[in-house]
């Protein structure tokens, strides 16, 4: 339903995670028996969690650790891992910079050209550990880097920008043909993103991609919504794109996975993403807090190093536990940022969903007071849900 925001100007109401709640089911299930497996095309994952392709989150060691725990970490091919043979010193610099210096420093260190031989090396390092390798780059680099990564043994390739569409207008350069890229250039599954609307998602699915990333600007380190004023809250964008997926499946018989990307600060947010229709979630800041993350307790957006108009910032997230604790617990914090898989399992059991597909049908209600109702003491003491 639309609302008029001025004379003859209609705007649709959209909802984010803090504005909705999941209704418990009329049946319940044992959380230990629910099936949280998911797939991205032919690639099966034990848990529906992907780690964002951000330099403060994923390096080779993190990707290996994530793979061994059943998830998938995406390595950024446009970042320090492929610009520097030994990125440790660069990461130390970024972590030690003052808030005033951080963005300019990141812009400076990212001016280093990408060394294509490092793409091959990083992918082979991940594959040598016996886990799946997923890599990402901007659409402008996708045709070149995609082939290199594929030849090196990558299992999944992600072409990712702030916003990506099939219909890209340009006269100064030739836009990538996404259908040709997905169907002919690449022999491995391709994920495209990011997108937030039904029609744009539907057109991306027609390229032959295996999955799409949903979300513009909700990430903890992203400033696109402030810099550009664009974005759709994640519940509405996930619901809209999931509807496009279901329509496309009915029309063609091909299932294109929806991956909600960004904006999830707790297990509760992640559960709401699945109830909104997600097949998997891509998370950044939660994993940036792990001992295994390369960011040393800091996290910065993919567009932070942009030379002209940064759309990301460096944020301090701290280090709160191991990757295994963040994913599987046991949780030592009371704010829902640890044991994310356990939270999803428990929520699924509470609504009676024994599979991710059943979780997508859970009832949602509009509940803007859900996080504050009855939480007077937590709010006053800044603990639990009110930190």
Buried (B, 14 or more C-beta within 10 A) or exposed (E): EEEEEEEEEEEEEBBBBBBBBBEEBEEEBEBEEBBBEBBBBEBEBBBBBBBBBBBBBBBBBBBBBBBEBBBBBBBBBBBBBBBBEEBEEBBEBBBEBEEEBBBEBBBEBBEEEBEBEBBBBBBBBBBEBEBBBBBBBBBBBBBBBBBBBBEBBBBBBBBBBBBBBBEBEEEEEEEBBBBEBBBEBBEBBBBBBBBBBBEBBBBBBBBBBBBBBBBBBBBBBBBBBEBBEEBBBBBBBBBBBBBBBBBBEEEEEEBBBBBBBBBBBBBBBBBBBBBBBBBBBBBBBBBBBBBBBBBBBBBBBBBBBBEEEBBBBBBEBEBBBBBBBBBBBEBEBEBBBBBBBBBBBBBBBBBBBBEBEBBBEBEBEEBEEBBEEEBEEBBEEEEBBBE
